[in-house]
Amino acid sequence: MKAAQKRAQAKVEYDAFLAGCPSRQLLDRISDKWVVLILCALGGDTGPGQPGAAHADAPKAMRYSEISRLLAGVSQKMLTQTLRSLEHDGLLTRTVTPTVPVTVSYELTDLGLSLHHMTRGLRNWAQTHMAEVLANREKHDARTS
């Protein structure tokens, strides 16, 4: 069996419900909050309180410092690790420009852009429904205490 045939067969056999399926590792990675927020940032969803995708800007390259400022609370170590893992998976590209000091920028690949469309929806859903979720938490806590 040729390598391409093996890859095609393996693709058909991916099932995230199975413990050994490699797609579980990918689901683990892309469900991380920092991954979602980085993809949204590079996808242009950086406006304050954007309720929907219609207000999103175009995808854009960003420098490390821009991403870091935008993602309040992310540590330098976590941001670096997350950017490296996204580059490793082919979701973004890292471009180094030999300036003084060196300029490094990150940009979504086509694969990353396709995932961004889904993460944008997750982020918007979380922002839109947070008040309702908080109210439900309060109701639940009141019933259980």
Backbone bond lengths (Angstrom), bond angles and torsions (degrees), N, CA, C in turn:
res aa  C-N    CA-C-N  psi(-1)  N-CA   C-N-CA  omega(-1)  CA-C   N-CA-C  phi
1 M - - - 1.452 - - 1.535 108.72 -
2 K 1.311 115.97 131.16 1.460 121.37 -179.63 1.527 110.40 -73.01
3 A 1.338 115.89 159.15 1.460 121.45 -178.40 1.525 111.41 -59.01
4 A 1.320 117.04 -41.62 1.470 120.36 179.52 1.518 111.09 -63.36
5 Q 1.334 117.09 -38.27 1.463 120.44 178.15 1.526 110.65 -66.96
6 K 1.334 116.78 -39.24 1.468 120.59 178.28 1.525 110.88 -63.55
7 R 1.359 116.19 -41.88 1.466 119.63 178.44 1.522 110.86 -64.63
8 A 1.321 116.95 -41.22 1.465 121.02 179.35 1.523 110.32 -63.68
9 Q 1.329 117.38 -41.76 1.467 121.12 179.22 1.530 110.41 -66.18
10 A 1.337 116.54 -42.61 1.461 120.17 179.56 1.525 110.67 -63.09
11 K 1.333 117.37 -38.14 1.460 121.06 -180.00 1.518 110.94 -61.28
12 V 1.302 116.51 -40.62 1.459 120.86 178.64 1.528 110.63 -65.62
13 E 1.328 115.81 -30.78 1.453 120.34 -174.52 1.526 114.17 -89.23
14 Y 1.342 119.76 -2.18 1.459 120.63 178.66 1.522 109.46 -64.25
15 D 1.318 116.24 127.08 1.464 122.11 179.74 1.523 107.55 -147.04
16 A 1.314 116.91 103.88 1.464 121.98 -175.74 1.520 113.28 -62.70
17 F 1.321 118.12 -14.41 1.461 120.05 176.81 1.525 111.84 -77.10
18 L 1.331 117.06 -13.61 1.461 121.28 178.47 1.526 109.30 -89.79
19 A 1.332 116.35 135.28 1.467 121.77 -174.40 1.520 113.15 -57.83
20 G 1.307 118.94 -37.16 1.453 121.20 -175.49 1.516 115.34 -90.78
21 C 1.305 117.44 4.60 1.459 120.04 -176.50 1.539 110.57 -72.49
22 P 1.342 117.74 129.41 1.472 120.14 -179.81 1.531 113.41 -64.78
23 S 1.317 117.44 -18.36 1.470 118.38 178.90 1.529 110.87 -66.29
24 R 1.332 118.28 -20.51 1.471 120.37 175.94 1.521 110.86 -64.13
25 Q 1.326 116.54 -39.27 1.466 119.91 178.02 1.527 110.16 -63.61
26 L 1.317 115.49 -40.31 1.458 119.50 179.06 1.527 110.85 -66.93
27 L 1.324 117.23 -41.96 1.469 120.13 176.78 1.517 111.24 -61.37
28 D 1.322 116.21 -39.50 1.461 120.28 177.71 1.520 110.43 -60.91
29 R 1.315 116.26 -44.21 1.466 120.29 -178.74 1.516 110.78 -66.19
30 I 1.323 118.41 -50.64 1.470 119.77 -171.62 1.520 113.27 -77.25
31 S 1.340 117.93 -10.23 1.455 119.35 177.05 1.524 111.88 -91.41
32 D 1.309 117.98 1.25 1.457 122.88 178.14 1.527 109.74 -71.31
33 K 1.337 116.68 137.48 1.471 120.00 -177.54 1.521 112.45 -59.64
34 W 1.346 117.77 -37.55 1.459 119.20 -178.72 1.517 111.18 -69.06
35 V 1.324 117.22 -35.48 1.473 120.45 176.50 1.519 109.53 -62.55
36 V 1.333 116.35 -48.31 1.465 120.63 179.71 1.524 110.30 -57.66
37 L 1.325 117.04 -46.50 1.465 120.03 -176.76 1.530 112.34 -70.25
38 I 1.327 118.28 -36.59 1.466 120.77 176.73 1.520 109.92 -64.96
39 L 1.329 117.09 -45.21 1.466 119.64 178.84 1.525 110.85 -62.02
40 C 1.321 117.29 -40.38 1.467 120.15 177.87 1.530 111.00 -64.96
41 A 1.324 116.83 -41.41 1.468 120.31 179.29 1.521 111.03 -62.51
42 L 1.328 116.77 -49.37 1.465 120.09 -179.06 1.528 111.90 -69.77
43 G 1.340 115.61 -22.50 1.457 120.01 177.26 1.513 113.48 -80.73
44 G 1.333 116.65 -5.21 1.459 120.72 176.50 1.510 114.70 97.65
45 D 1.328 117.39 6.74 1.470 120.66 -179.31 1.522 110.64 -87.28
46 T 1.313 117.05 62.81 1.457 119.67 -173.10 1.521 114.02 -112.24
47 G 1.324 117.57 1.56 1.462 120.07 -179.96 1.510 111.08 -69.72
48 P 1.338 117.52 149.72 1.466 120.72 -178.31 1.527 111.14 -67.29
49 G 1.326 115.23 123.49 1.454 121.91 173.72 1.506 115.62 61.41
50 Q 1.314 118.34 34.50 1.459 120.18 -179.10 1.521 110.43 -63.47
51 P 1.319 118.43 118.92 1.452 119.82 179.52 1.517 114.16 -79.08
52 G 1.323 118.60 -22.85 1.456 118.35 -175.25 1.502 113.45 -148.56
53 A 1.325 114.61 167.98 1.461 121.14 -176.53 1.527 111.80 -66.81
54 A 1.328 117.95 -22.22 1.459 120.47 -176.99 1.529 111.50 -63.77
55 H 1.337 117.15 -21.62 1.455 120.65 -178.11 1.525 112.69 -95.41
56 A 1.305 116.97 3.56 1.456 120.10 -177.23 1.522 110.97 -73.54
57 D 1.310 114.20 143.96 1.458 120.11 173.46 1.526 107.91 -81.85
58 A 1.318 115.64 179.07 1.467 120.98 178.06 1.529 109.34 -75.32
59 P 1.322 116.55 152.95 1.467 119.47 174.98 1.518 109.82 -55.81
60 K 1.330 115.83 147.50 1.457 118.83 -176.92 1.520 110.68 -149.00
61 A 1.321 114.63 155.12 1.462 120.73 173.22 1.521 107.65 -77.90
62 M 1.327 115.23 142.83 1.459 120.17 178.81 1.518 109.76 -135.19
63 R 1.306 115.62 147.99 1.460 121.34 174.50 1.521 108.96 -80.55
64 Y 1.309 115.17 158.48 1.468 121.89 179.60 1.526 110.48 -53.03
65 S 1.325 116.62 -46.65 1.465 120.50 -177.01 1.528 111.80 -63.55
66 E 1.324 117.59 -34.98 1.466 120.74 177.71 1.530 110.74 -65.44
67 I 1.331 115.19 -44.77 1.465 120.00 179.31 1.528 109.37 -63.20
68 S 1.312 116.38 -44.04 1.459 121.56 -179.05 1.525 111.55 -60.43
69 R 1.324 117.44 -43.71 1.473 121.23 178.99 1.528 111.07 -65.24
70 L 1.312 116.62 -38.20 1.461 121.35 -177.10 1.528 112.25 -70.55
71 L 1.331 117.05 -36.88 1.462 122.26 -176.75 1.526 110.14 -93.22
72 A 1.310 115.86 78.59 1.461 121.04 -178.49 1.530 110.13 -56.35
73 G 1.333 115.36 129.03 1.456 120.16 175.10 1.518 115.27 96.67
74 V 1.312 119.07 -10.25 1.463 120.23 179.39 1.531 108.39 -79.59
75 S 1.337 115.90 134.28 1.458 119.70 177.32 1.526 109.56 -78.95
76 Q 1.320 115.98 159.27 1.461 121.03 178.30 1.523 109.86 -60.15
77 K 1.331 116.85 -42.02 1.461 121.25 -179.37 1.530 111.00 -63.35
78 M 1.328 117.23 -45.70 1.466 120.76 -178.40 1.525 111.20 -66.45
79 L 1.323 116.96 -41.09 1.458 120.00 179.74 1.527 110.41 -64.62
80 T 1.314 116.68 -43.92 1.467 120.66 178.98 1.525 110.81 -62.09
81 Q 1.337 117.09 -46.90 1.468 120.79 179.86 1.526 111.19 -61.52
82 T 1.317 116.39 -42.53 1.462 120.42 -177.58 1.521 110.55 -67.42
83 L 1.315 117.55 -44.36 1.468 120.42 178.31 1.525 110.86 -61.68
84 R 1.328 117.35 -41.22 1.468 120.48 178.71 1.525 111.05 -63.54
85 S 1.332 117.04 -42.54 1.470 119.59 -178.97 1.525 111.08 -67.00
86 L 1.328 117.52 -37.18 1.459 120.68 177.77 1.525 111.43 -67.83
87 E 1.326 116.21 -35.99 1.461 120.13 175.80 1.526 109.56 -67.39
88 H 1.322 116.98 -43.21 1.471 122.13 179.79 1.529 111.23 -59.11
89 D 1.327 116.70 -38.29 1.466 121.86 -179.44 1.528 112.79 -81.23
90 G 1.320 117.48 -5.38 1.457 120.81 178.68 1.514 113.96 81.90
91 L 1.335 117.32 19.89 1.458 120.58 -179.33 1.532 112.64 -89.77
92 L 1.327 116.26 -21.46 1.456 119.79 174.94 1.516 109.40 -145.00
93 T 1.312 114.58 161.78 1.461 120.83 175.84 1.517 108.66 -114.10
94 R 1.306 114.30 147.62 1.462 122.32 178.16 1.524 106.44 -113.40
95 T 1.319 115.70 122.49 1.463 120.73 -179.01 1.522 109.50 -115.86
96 V 1.328 115.80 125.14 1.461 121.92 178.73 1.524 108.16 -104.85
97 T 1.334 116.26 123.66 1.459 121.87 178.41 1.525 107.66 -108.56
98 P 1.336 116.86 123.62 1.467 120.29 -176.76 1.532 112.58 -74.76
99 T 1.308 115.52 79.31 1.458 121.88 175.52 1.528 106.97 -114.19
100 V 1.308 117.12 179.99 1.460 120.91 175.39 1.515 107.61 -117.90
101 P 1.331 119.64 110.02 1.467 125.98 -7.04 1.529 110.75 -73.09
102 V 1.331 115.72 169.91 1.458 121.84 -179.16 1.529 109.42 -60.59
103 T 1.328 116.49 137.15 1.460 122.18 177.90 1.527 108.65 -103.46
104 V 1.325 116.38 127.45 1.457 121.93 177.89 1.517 107.43 -120.52
105 S 1.329 115.90 128.85 1.467 119.39 177.99 1.522 109.46 -128.94
106 Y 1.322 114.57 157.00 1.459 122.92 -178.49 1.515 108.45 -123.73
107 E 1.332 115.63 142.32 1.458 120.83 -178.30 1.523 109.01 -148.01
108 L 1.321 116.81 144.00 1.463 120.97 178.63 1.521 111.27 -67.70
109 T 1.314 116.32 141.14 1.462 121.72 169.78 1.528 106.98 -84.61
110 D 1.317 117.25 176.97 1.465 119.92 175.65 1.529 110.52 -60.69
111 L 1.325 116.64 -38.83 1.463 120.70 177.61 1.521 110.55 -63.99
112 G 1.322 116.78 -44.32 1.461 121.05 177.91 1.519 112.24 -64.56
113 L 1.325 116.37 -37.25 1.463 120.68 178.47 1.532 110.31 -65.11
114 S 1.327 117.29 -38.11 1.468 119.50 178.58 1.527 110.64 -65.19
115 L 1.326 117.52 -36.02 1.469 120.63 176.73 1.521 110.60 -73.65
116 H 1.324 116.95 -35.17 1.461 121.11 179.11 1.526 111.94 -56.12
117 H 1.323 116.81 -38.87 1.466 119.32 -179.50 1.533 110.74 -58.99
118 M 1.326 116.88 -33.75 1.459 119.96 178.64 1.529 111.65 -79.75
119 T 1.328 117.28 -40.50 1.467 119.26 -178.69 1.523 110.99 -68.64
120 R 1.325 117.00 -30.18 1.467 120.43 175.29 1.529 109.06 -58.67
121 G 1.320 116.50 -42.96 1.461 120.38 178.73 1.517 112.24 -63.84
122 L 1.322 117.44 -40.31 1.473 120.77 177.88 1.522 111.31 -62.99
123 R 1.319 115.42 -46.50 1.468 119.74 -179.96 1.527 110.37 -62.11
124 N 1.320 116.90 -45.63 1.465 119.90 179.96 1.524 111.42 -63.42
125 W 1.340 116.58 -39.85 1.460 119.93 179.19 1.529 109.91 -62.47
126 A 1.336 116.63 -45.38 1.467 120.84 -179.49 1.528 110.95 -60.70
127 Q 1.319 117.22 -43.87 1.461 120.84 -179.53 1.522 111.22 -68.19
128 T 1.319 117.43 -39.36 1.462 121.66 -177.46 1.533 112.22 -70.00
129 H 1.334 116.64 -37.15 1.463 120.57 -172.70 1.524 114.76 -103.65
130 M 1.318 118.33 7.01 1.455 120.48 -176.33 1.521 112.55 -61.61
131 A 1.309 119.03 -41.67 1.465 121.42 -179.72 1.530 110.17 -61.52
132 E 1.318 116.53 -41.98 1.465 120.91 178.98 1.529 111.21 -64.87
133 V 1.315 116.96 -41.48 1.467 121.19 178.84 1.531 110.11 -64.80
134 L 1.325 117.04 -43.22 1.466 119.87 177.99 1.526 111.64 -61.14
135 A 1.338 116.23 -41.31 1.468 119.79 178.21 1.524 110.58 -63.59
136 N 1.325 117.38 -41.23 1.464 120.49 178.33 1.521 111.62 -65.45
137 R 1.313 117.17 -36.62 1.468 120.27 176.63 1.516 110.92 -63.01
138 E 1.335 115.60 -43.48 1.470 119.44 178.80 1.524 110.95 -62.10
139 K 1.336 117.67 -44.42 1.461 121.32 177.84 1.521 111.09 -60.18
140 H 1.309 116.67 -44.57 1.462 121.17 -179.93 1.529 111.03 -63.17
141 D 1.337 116.24 -45.21 1.464 120.06 179.96 1.529 111.08 -63.44
142 A 1.318 116.91 -36.76 1.467 120.64 179.22 1.525 111.14 -66.51
143 R 1.339 116.94 -37.13 1.468 121.12 179.02 1.525 112.29 -72.24
144 T 1.322 117.46 -32.82 1.459 120.44 -173.10 1.509 113.85 -94.61
145 S 1.349 118.02 -4.80 1.464 118.12 179.69 1.497 113.40 -102.70
